[in-house]
Each structure stands twice: as structure tokens, then as C-alpha cells.
Amino acid sequence: MNENDAQMQTIMGLIVNGGNAKSDSMEAIHAAKKGDFETAAAKLADADKSLIEAHHSQTAMLTQEASGDPVPVSLLMVHGQDHLMNAITFRDLAGEVVDMYKKIG
């Protein structure tokens, strides 16, 4: 695998795992809204696993940069970072919303 393919794989890790984390977070909210807190907790745990995987991708790029090998910035990479940051924010808020539904119920 050449360097460009490796970077593309890393970027796709950000996009796919960030998207999965956001989707699982939304599913957790929907489950909590229905009173299904067991599913909500499982979906939040799935979101956390996806965020860990996305962080591995991000850490790979940070490590490369820190070791003196610059990481080229592309629109796709910016998109991947945006996905990750939105997913982190969404996951945090989903946890709060699930907790709110528990208290209301």
C-alpha cells in the first residue's frame, strides 16, 4: 500500500467511524424517547466504540505529523475531521438527552 492509499484509508476511518458514532447516538435518543433505556445504553456504547476507532485514525495522522512527516491537508481530510468533531459533540449531547428522558420517565 502506498502512502496516498494509507492516508486515504486513515481519512475514511474518520468519516466512517464518525458517521457511525453520530448515527448510533441518534438511535440512542430515539430509543430513550420510547423508554427503551437498555437499547439507548447499548447504542451509546456502540457510539463510544466508533469514536475510539475514529480517534485511532486521527492519532495516526498526528503521530505522522509529530514525527516530522507532514500530513497533506485535503478537502476530504477536513471533511473527516469535521465528521469526527460533530460526532463527538452529538455523542455528548445524546448522553444528556438520554439522561433527561430517564428522569422524565
N, C-alpha and C positions, 0 to 999 in steps of 0.2 A: 504494500500500500504506500503510495507516495504521500508527501507532506500535505498536498492540497486535499487529497481524499481523507486523510486523517483529520484535518481541520473541519472539513465538511461533516464528517461523522460526529465530531465534537459539537458543532453547531446544531446539528439535527437532534442531538441529545438534549440540548437546551430547549428546543422548540417542542419536541415530542413530550418530554417529561414535564415541562412547564404546562403544556396544554392538558396533559393527563391530570396533573395536580389541580388545576383550575376546575376541570370537569368533575373530578371526584369531590371537590369542595362544594360545588353546586348541588351535586347529588346528595351530599350530607345535609344541606339546608332543606332540600325537598323532603328527605326522609324525616327530619326533625319536625317539619311543618305538619306531617301526618302523624306525629307521635311515635315514630319508629326510631327510637334513640339508639338501639343496638346497631341498626344499619348505618345511622348517622356516624356513630363512633368508628365503625369499620371503614366508612368512606373517608373520614378524616385521617385515619391511619394509612389508608392507601395513598392519599394526597401527600402525607409526610414521606412515604417511601419514594414517591416520584420526585419530590423536592430534593431528597438526598441524592438520587441519581442525577438530577439536573446540576446539583452543586458539584458532583464529581466532574461533570463536563466543564463547568466553569473553572474549577480548581486546576484542571489540566491546562487550560489556557493561561491562567495566572502563573502557574509554575513555569510554563514555557517562557513567558514574558520575563519573569523574575530571573531566569537562568541566562538571560541575555539574548534570547532568540525571539525577536519581535513577532507578535501575532498580527497579521494583516487584518485591518478593520474593513468589513464589508457590510453592505446593507442587510444581508442575511444574518450576520453575526449580531448586528444591532437589534434586528427583529428577535433573535433568540434571547438576547439579554432582556429585552422588553417583555417577552413571554414569561421569563423566569421572575422578574420583579413583580409583574402583575399577579402571577400565580402565588407568590409569597404573600402579597397583600390580601388576595382573595382568600387564601387559606386562613390567615389570621382572623379576618372578619367572619368567615364561616364558623370558626370555633366559637366566636362570640354570639353569633346568631343561634347556633345550636344550644348554647347555654341559656339564652333568653327563652327559647321555646321550652326548655326543660322547666324553667322557673314559672312560665305562664301556665304550663300544663299541670 
